Amino acid sequence: MFHLGLFTGCGVQSWNGMWSGEGATEWLHPQLYIDAARAVERAGFDCVILEDAHFIPDVFRGSMDFALHNGFHAPKQDLFVMAPFMLTATEHLGILPTLTTTFHPPYLAARTLATLDHISHGRGGANLVMSHNDRTAQNYGADAQADHDARYDAGDEWVALVEALWNSWDADALVADRDAGIYVDTAKVRPVDFEGRFYRSRGPLNSLRPPQGRPVFSQAGGSGRGRDFAAKNVDLVMTNVTGIDAMKEFRADVVARAAAHGRPAGSCKVMFNVSPVLGETMREAEDKRQRALAAAEANIEINLGWLSYYSGIDFGRFDLDAPMPALSTNASRSTTAHLKTRSAGMTLREFASRPASGAVELVGTPDAVAAQMGEVMAEVGGDGFLLQQPLYRQGISMLTDGLAPALRRRGLIRDGFAHRHFRDNLLDF
Ligand SMILES: Cc1cc2nc3c(=O)[nH]c(=O)nc-3n(C[C@H](O)[C@H](O)[C@H](O)COP(=O)(O)O)c2cc1C
C-alpha cells in the first residue's frame, strides 16, 4: 500500500475554464476548501499540502501583468486562516499549510502549529519552505534573500527552536485539579533559553504541548543541502524529479541521509508529484493529453511564466529559437538544475511548448492509471504520490471518485484510518 496527498493552494486557481464553477471568487471563501478536504478524506488521502508564496510574481518581463492577468500565483488567501476550516470539517485528514521558516518567527510558528494540532486533535503540521524569491525578502523588509545554503542552515536552527518550545511543556502539565486549585503544574513547564546563530528565544511557549508532541513537517528541497534538511527534520519529503531512475536515486539518497541522521527506518516518507490525465476511455484521456500539449504550444507564455517564477530569471528576455540559456540562481537551485537536464539539446521554444508532466506521465482511465501507479511504486519502492491538482470540484472528483476507488479495488491505498493522529496514520505503512 502507498499514501496519497493532494497538493493544491488557497489562491485563485481555476477561474475561466469550462468546469471552474464560481472559481473566480469562490477561492476567497472556505466552502471550496471544506468540500475538497471532505472529498479527499472520504477517498482515503492522508493529507492536503497547501502551497504558498508571499509575493506577486513580477520577474517575467519585469512586470506583474502576467501574474495578475492570468491569476498566476496571485492573488492568494492566508493558509493559516483556511486550514482550520478544513481541519474542523474532517476527522482523519492531515493539513500541511506551507510556512516559510525564513520569515516566520519560531515562537509565532510554534504557537500557531500547536493551536492547529489542538483544534484538530493531532492532525496539524506545516510544509516548510525557506522562500526563494527576493520579492518575498523585500516584502518583509530585507533587500534580498540570504544565500541558498545559509537559508537551510537557519532552517535547521528554526526547527530545533520550534521543537524546544513545544517541549517546554510536558504532556501532563495540565492537571486542572479543582480541589488543590491548580490548573497547570508549574514543575512541568520551563523556559528554553535558546541562544543560536540565527535565533534567540526565552520561552516557555504560552500554549499547551501539541497532541502529536511534534506536528508533522513536510518539505520539498531538491538540492543536496535541501535533501539533507529534509532527511534530518521532516516526516514527509515531496519531489518533482522525473523518470523512474531519478525517482529511485532521490528516494535512496533521502533514506540514506535520514539513516545518517540516526532516524528510524521508514520515518521519513518520500512522495512523488504527479498530475494524472484521466478519461472515461483511453481514447478520451489521450485526447485530453493532446489538447494539453496543443495548449502549451499555443500559449508558450504560461510555461515561460512558470520557468521565471521558479528560477527567478526572466525567461521573457531570451531568444525562443536559440538553445536553452545557461542558468544560475540563488532561488530554487535544484529546480533550475533539473530544468537544465530536461531541456538538454532543445531550444527554449521546444522546451517551453511542453506541459510539465510530474514524476511519471499518467494518462488513461482511472483503472489503467491505478495499475500504472501500482507498477511505479513497486519498482521505485516509494511511499506514495502527491497529486497536484488545481482546486475545482470536477478536477477533485476525478481523483476522489474515479482514481482513488480504482486504487482501493487493487488494494493499493487505505480503506480507513486506524489512528487518531496524522503522523501515526502516515507511519502505518
Ligand atoms: C512538489 C513541490 C512543492 C513545492 N511547494 C513550494 C511552495 O509551496 N512554496 C515555496 O516557496 N516553494 C515550494 N517548493 C520549492 C521548494 O521548497 C524548494 O525551494 C525547491 O524544491 C528547490 O529546492 P532546493 O533549493 O533545495 O534546490 C516546492 C517544490 C516542490 C518539488
The ligand as an SDF file (V2000), in Angstrom:
LIG
                    3D

 31 33  0  0  0  0  0  0  0  0999 V2000
    6.2610   19.4480   -5.0040 C   0  0  0  0  0  0  0  0  0  0  0  0
    6.9060   20.7420   -4.6190 C   0  0  0  0  0  0  0  0  0  0  0  0
    6.1740   21.7200   -3.9500 C   0  0  0  0  0  0  0  0  0  0  0  0
    6.7450   22.9380   -3.5740 C   0  0  0  0  0  0  0  0  0  0  0  0
    5.9740   23.8890   -2.9500 N   0  0  0  0  0  0  0  0  0  0  0  0
    6.5120   25.0950   -2.6270 C   0  0  0  0  0  0  0  0  0  0  0  0
    5.7160   26.1240   -2.0240 C   0  0  0  0  0  0  0  0  0  0  0  0
    4.5250   25.9640   -1.7730 O   0  0  0  0  0  0  0  0  0  0  0  0
    6.3190   27.3050   -1.7340 N   0  0  0  0  0  0  0  0  0  0  0  0
    7.6480   27.5370   -1.9970 C   0  0  0  0  0  0  0  0  0  0  0  0
    8.1280   28.6360   -1.6890 O   0  0  0  0  0  0  0  0  0  0  0  0
    8.4150   26.5820   -2.5520 N   0  0  0  0  0  0  0  0  0  0  0  0
    7.8790   25.3810   -2.8960 C   0  0  0  0  0  0  0  0  0  0  0  0
    8.6460   24.4260   -3.4840 N   0  0  0  0  0  0  0  0  0  0  0  0
   10.0720   24.7030   -3.6920 C   0  0  0  0  0  0  0  0  0  0  0  0
   10.9020   24.0170   -2.6160 C   0  0  0  0  0  0  0  0  0  0  0  0
   10.6000   24.4860   -1.3350 O   0  0  0  0  0  0  0  0  0  0  0  0
   12.3830   24.2210   -2.8960 C   0  0  0  0  0  0  0  0  0  0  0  0
   12.6890   25.5960   -2.8840 O   0  0  0  0  0  0  0  0  0  0  0  0
   12.7270   23.6810   -4.2450 C   0  0  0  0  0  0  0  0  0  0  0  0
   12.3140   22.3350   -4.3610 O   0  0  0  0  0  0  0  0  0  0  0  0
   14.2060   23.7830   -4.5090 C   0  0  0  0  0  0  0  0  0  0  0  0
   14.9250   23.1470   -3.5130 O   0  0  0  0  0  0  0  0  0  0  0  0
   16.4740   23.4430   -3.3690 P   0  0  0  0  0  0  0  0  0  0  0  0
   16.6210   24.8840   -3.1050 O   0  0  0  0  0  0  0  0  0  0  0  0
   16.9180   22.5630   -2.2560 O   0  0  0  0  0  0  0  0  0  0  0  0
   17.0730   23.0970   -4.6800 O   0  0  0  0  0  0  0  0  0  0  0  0
    8.0930   23.2000   -3.8750 C   0  0  0  0  0  0  0  0  0  0  0  0
    8.8420   22.2140   -4.5420 C   0  0  0  0  0  0  0  0  0  0  0  0
    8.2610   21.0110   -4.9180 C   0  0  0  0  0  0  0  0  0  0  0  0
    9.1000   19.9870   -5.6230 C   0  0  0  0  0  0  0  0  0  0  0  0
  1  2  1  0
  2  3  1  0
  2 30  2  0
  3  4  2  0
  4  5  1  0
  4 28  1  0
  5  6  2  0
  6  7  1  0
  6 13  1  0
  7  8  2  0
  7  9  1  0
  9 10  1  0
 10 11  2  0
 10 12  1  0
 12 13  2  0
 13 14  1  0
 14 15  1  0
 14 28  1  0
 15 16  1  0
 16 17  1  0
 16 18  1  0
 18 19  1  0
 18 20  1  0
 20 21  1  0
 20 22  1  0
 22 23  1  0
 23 24  1  0
 24 25  2  0
 24 26  1  0
 24 27  1  0
 28 29  2  0
 29 30  1  0
 30 31  1  0
M  END
$$$$
